[in-house]
Amino acid sequence: IEKIIKKNIKSNGTISIEEYMTISLYHPKYGYYTKNNIFGKKGDFITSPEISQIFGELIGLAFIDYYYKCKKPNFPILVDLGGGNGTMMKDALRATKKIDKILSEKIKPIFIESSSSLIKKQKFNVPNSQSYNDINKIPNGFSMLYANEFFDALPIHQFIKINNNWHERLIDINSNNDLQFIYDKNPSPYETILPEYLKNNQIIEFSPATINIITSIIKRVLEQGGIFLIIDYALNKEDNFGSLQAVKDHKYINPLLEPGECDLSAKVDFKLIIKIAKELKANVFGPIEQKDFLKNLGINIRCKQLIKNNPDKKDLILNGYKRLTSEKEMGSLFNAIVITSSKSIQPAGF
């Protein structure tokens, strides 16, 4: 990947951070998401569904609760955006089956995924699932969609403030043949559409891909009925210099050091998501911190049940609970938000 990026720069000039992330993460042959075992202890990072089965179970049950409240519409579809190994979908469907076996057989499980290696794992964990690399290909039906750590992996542009103007941050090659950040000498044409509430920052991050996907999904939910849950790293006031980061072997590294070999991500602008949803006349609940969302859904009760049924795994279960809900770990770092088609129905957890 590094060779490809440097060749591009030498041939065509500097590239944007958006281009850099796209090539590094999604190159069809060498991109980060084409590799095996990027999740879990042996990978570079671990996601909530891999930490504890309770995570996927609770979200599955929350969706079933919403489905019942909507009077059990026809053609229920469960959609996982960027479903990793398929663990979360598997846990959600197992929990559904225990509550309503007939419904669990009706639900059409769908993954939005572009990585062929991950599609194989998803198919193994959820054999009757279908995979698409485009959200517009999802079949019609009552859509229950969730995106856990999905939007943070979408490519971003970065803009840096120079003399009261916003210039796009770019990537070039220095005299030692290393990648380096520079900025466009001309102010960016994007500066007129950058969110006003971020203009006190030194660096603004902006993701057209996020805007496009959020808009498409909300329109779908409004047309066909349904619910859309997003759980992700939340951009906050401390991210004055942006939030682009790289993780390899569970450690943070320089984002320009090992393209294609590390997970690149940026925190998600929940304010922007709310703004899009409200402009489209959708209903928004949240955002709230992950710890509050999971506690509202009954993580404490489920944790006690699991320990009672598996006393030998008590330490493992409690450790997973702590990681998901502790303020020092994922409990406050992640936020949850729900977008729905119905004003009158309160989704579980909010």
C-alpha positions in Angstrom: 0.0 0.0 0.0 2.8 2.4 0.9 4.4 1.8 -2.6 1.0 2.4 -4.3 0.4 5.7 -2.3 3.9 7.0 -3.0 3.7 6.1 -6.7 0.3 8.0 -6.9 1.9 11.1 -5.2 5.0 11.0 -7.5 2.8 10.7 -10.6 -0.2 13.0 -9.7 0.9 15.2 -6.8 -0.3 15.3 -3.2 -3.3 13.3 -2.1 -6.1 14.1 0.5 -6.5 12.2 3.7 -9.7 10.9 2.3 -7.8 9.3 -0.6 -5.1 8.0 1.8 -7.7 6.3 4.0 -9.6 4.9 1.0 -6.5 3.2 -0.4 -5.2 2.1 2.9 -8.4 0.5 4.2 -10.3 -0.5 1.1 -7.8 -1.3 -1.7 -9.3 -4.5 -3.2 -6.1 -6.5 -3.0 -3.9 -5.0 -0.3 -6.3 -2.9 1.8 -6.4 -3.3 5.6 -9.9 -4.8 5.5 -8.9 -7.5 3.0 -6.6 -9.1 5.7 -7.5 -11.9 8.0 -7.8 -11.7 11.8 -7.9 -7.9 12.2 -10.4 -8.3 15.1 -9.9 -9.8 18.5 -6.9 -10.5 20.7 -4.7 -11.6 17.8 -5.8 -8.7 15.7 -5.2 -5.0 16.0 -8.3 -4.1 17.9 -11.4 -5.6 19.5 -15.0 -4.5 19.1 -17.9 -4.8 21.6 -19.5 -7.9 20.1 -16.2 -9.8 20.4 -15.9 -8.7 24.1 -19.2 -10.1 25.3 -22.1 -12.0 23.8 -24.4 -9.7 25.9 -23.8 -6.7 23.5 -25.4 -8.3 20.5 -28.1 -10.1 22.5 -29.4 -6.8 24.0 -29.4 -5.0 20.7 -31.3 -7.9 19.1 -33.9 -7.8 21.9 -34.2 -4.0 21.6 -35.0 -4.3 17.9 -37.6 -7.0 18.6 -39.2 -4.8 21.2 -39.5 -2.0 18.6 -40.8 -4.4 16.0 -43.6 -5.5 18.3 -44.4 -1.9 19.2 -44.8 -1.2 15.5 -47.4 -4.0 15.3 -45.2 -6.6 13.6 -44.9 -5.3 10.1 -44.3 -7.6 7.2 -40.8 -8.4 5.7 -38.5 -7.7 8.8 -34.9 -7.1 7.7 -31.9 -7.0 10.1 -29.0 -5.1 8.6 -25.5 -4.9 10.0 -23.3 -2.2 8.4 -19.7 -3.4 8.4 -20.5 -6.5 10.4 -16.9 -7.7 11.3 -16.9 -11.4 11.8 -20.7 -11.6 12.1 -20.6 -12.2 15.8 -23.0 -9.4 16.7 -25.6 -10.6 14.1 -25.3 -14.2 15.4 -25.8 -13.1 19.0 -28.8 -10.8 18.1 -30.5 -13.6 16.1 -29.9 -16.2 18.9 -31.6 -13.9 21.4 -34.5 -13.3 19.0 -35.0 -17.0 18.6 -35.4 -17.5 22.3 -38.1 -14.9 22.5 -39.9 -15.6 19.2 -38.9 -18.5 17.1 -41.3 -17.8 14.2 -40.1 -14.2 14.0 -36.4 -15.4 14.0 -37.2 -17.5 10.9 -38.9 -14.5 9.2 -36.1 -12.1 9.7 -33.8 -11.6 6.7 -30.2 -11.1 7.9 -28.1 -8.8 5.7 -24.5 -7.6 5.9 -23.2 -4.5 4.2 -19.7 -5.5 3.5 -17.0 -5.1 0.9 -14.3 -7.4 2.3 -14.4 -10.9 0.8 -12.5 -12.4 3.8 -15.1 -10.9 6.2 -18.0 -12.0 4.0 -16.8 -15.6 4.4 -16.7 -15.3 8.2 -20.1 -13.6 8.3 -21.5 -16.4 6.1 -20.0 -19.0 8.5 -21.5 -17.4 11.6 -24.9 -16.5 9.9 -25.3 -19.1 7.1 -28.6 -17.7 5.8 -27.3 -14.1 5.5 -26.9 -12.1 2.4 -24.1 -9.6 1.7 -24.1 -6.4 -0.3 -21.4 -3.8 -0.8 -24.0 -1.1 -1.4 -26.8 0.0 1.0 -29.1 0.8 -2.0 -29.2 -2.9 -2.8 -30.9 -3.9 0.5 -34.3 -5.4 -0.3 -37.5 -3.6 0.7 -39.0 -4.3 4.1 -39.2 -3.1 7.7 -35.6 -2.3 8.3 -33.8 -2.7 11.6 -30.3 -1.4 10.9 -27.3 -1.0 13.2 -23.8 0.4 12.7 -21.4 -0.5 15.5 -18.0 1.1 14.8 -18.8 1.6 11.2 -18.8 5.3 10.6 -15.5 5.8 12.3 -13.8 3.8 9.5 -15.2 6.0 6.7 -12.7 8.3 5.0 -12.5 11.9 6.1 -11.1 15.2 4.7 -9.2 17.4 7.2 -9.0 21.1 7.1 -6.6 23.3 9.0 -7.1 26.9 10.0 -4.4 29.3 8.5 -4.9 33.0 8.9 -8.7 32.6 9.4 -9.1 30.5 6.3 -9.6 26.7 6.0 -7.1 24.9 3.9 -7.3 21.2 3.1 -4.7 19.0 4.8 -2.9 16.8 2.3 -0.2 14.1 2.2 3.1 14.4 0.4 6.6 12.8 0.4 9.5 14.5 2.2 13.2 14.6 1.3 13.7 11.3 3.2 11.0 9.6 1.1 8.6 9.4 4.0 5.0 10.4 4.0 4.2 13.7 5.6 1.2 16.0 6.3 1.2 19.4 4.4 -1.7 21.7 3.5 -3.0 23.2 0.3 -1.7 26.7 -0.1 -5.2 27.9 -1.4 -8.2 28.0 0.9 -10.6 25.1 0.3 -13.8 25.5 -1.7 -15.3 23.3 1.0 -14.9 26.0 3.7 -18.4 27.4 3.0 -20.1 24.1 3.9 -18.0 23.1 6.9 -20.1 23.0 10.2 -20.1 26.3 12.0 -19.9 24.7 15.4 -16.5 23.2 14.5 -15.0 26.5 13.3 -13.3 27.2 16.7 -11.2 24.1 16.2 -7.7 24.1 14.8 -8.6 21.1 12.5 -12.0 20.2 11.2 -12.9 16.7 9.9 -15.5 16.3 7.3 -16.8 13.0 5.8 -18.9 13.2 2.6 -19.2 9.4 2.7 -20.9 9.6 6.1 -23.4 12.2 4.9 -24.3 10.2 1.9 -24.8 6.9 3.8 -26.7 8.5 6.7 -29.0 10.3 4.2 -29.8 7.2 2.2 -30.5 5.1 5.3 -32.8 7.7 6.9 -34.8 8.1 3.7 -35.2 4.3 3.6 -36.4 4.1 7.2 -38.9 6.9 6.6 -40.3 5.3 3.4 -40.5 1.7 4.7 -40.6 2.0 8.5 -37.9 0.9 10.8 -35.1 1.8 13.2 -31.5 2.8 12.7 -29.0 2.4 15.6 -25.5 4.0 15.5 -22.9 3.2 18.2 -19.5 4.8 17.7 -16.6 6.9 19.0 -18.1 10.4 19.5 -16.3 13.6 18.4 -16.0 15.9 21.4 -14.8 19.3 22.5 -11.3 18.0 23.3 -10.8 17.0 19.6 -9.6 20.5 18.7 -6.8 19.0 16.5 -9.0 16.4 14.9 -9.3 12.7 15.8 -7.6 10.8 13.0 -5.8 7.8 14.6 -4.1 4.5 13.7 -4.1 1.3 15.8 -1.9 -1.7 15.3 -1.5 -4.6 17.7 -3.8 -2.7 20.1 -1.5 0.3 20.3 -1.7 3.8 18.7 0.8 4.6 16.0 1.5 7.4 13.6 -1.3 7.3 11.0 1.3 7.7 8.2 3.7 5.0 9.3 2.2 1.7 8.1 -0.7 2.3 5.6 -2.6 -0.9 4.9 -1.2 -2.6 8.0 -3.1 -0.6 10.7 -6.7 0.4 11.4 -7.3 4.0 10.5 -10.3 5.8 12.0 -11.7 9.1 13.0 -14.4 10.0 15.6 -18.0 10.5 14.4 -19.7 13.8 14.4 -23.0 13.0 16.1 -24.2 16.6 15.8 -24.0 16.3 12.0 -26.0 13.1 12.1 -28.7 14.7 14.2 -28.8 17.7 11.9 -29.3 15.5 8.8 -32.0 13.4 10.5 -33.9 16.5 11.6 -33.7 18.1 8.2 -35.2 14.9 6.7 -38.0 15.0 9.4 -36.9 11.8 11.1 -37.1 11.2 14.9 -33.8 11.2 16.9 -33.2 9.6 20.3 -29.9 10.3 22.0 -27.0 10.5 21.8 -26.3 8.8 25.1 -23.1 7.1 26.4 -22.8 3.4 25.7 -22.7 2.6 29.4 -26.1 4.2 29.9 -27.6 2.6 26.8 -26.5 -0.9 27.8 -27.7 -0.4 31.5 -31.1 0.8 30.2 -31.3 -2.3 28.1 -30.6 -4.5 31.2 -27.0 -5.5 30.9 -26.8 -5.9 34.7 -29.7 -8.5 34.7 -28.3 -10.4 31.7 -24.8 -10.4 33.3 -26.2 -12.0 36.5 -28.1 -14.6 34.5 -25.0 -15.6 32.6 -22.9 -15.9 35.7 -25.7 -18.1 37.4 -25.7 -20.4 34.3 -21.9 -20.4 33.8 -20.3 -19.9 37.3 -16.9 -21.1 36.0 -16.9 -18.1 33.6 -17.7 -15.5 36.2 -14.4 -13.6 35.8 -14.6 -13.6 32.0 -18.3 -12.3 32.1 -17.5 -9.6 34.6 -14.4 -8.5 32.7 -16.5 -8.1 29.5 -19.1 -6.2 31.5 -16.5 -3.8 32.8 -14.9 -3.2 29.4 -18.3 -2.3 27.9 -19.6 -0.1 30.7 -16.6 1.4 32.5 -16.0 5.2 32.0 -12.3 4.5 31.7 -12.9 2.0 28.8 -15.7 1.9 26.3 -18.6 3.1 28.5 -18.0 6.8 27.8 -15.9 6.7 24.7 -18.8 5.4 22.6 -22.1 7.1 22.1 -25.4 5.6 20.9 -28.1 7.3 18.8 -31.3 5.9 17.3 -33.2 7.3 14.3 -36.8 6.1 13.7 -39.7 6.5 11.4 -42.3 6.8 14.2 -42.7 9.8 16.5 -44.9 8.0 19.1 -42.8 4.9 19.8 -40.0 5.2 22.3 -37.1 2.8 21.4 -35.7 0.6 24.3 -32.5 2.0 25.8 -33.3 5.7 25.4 
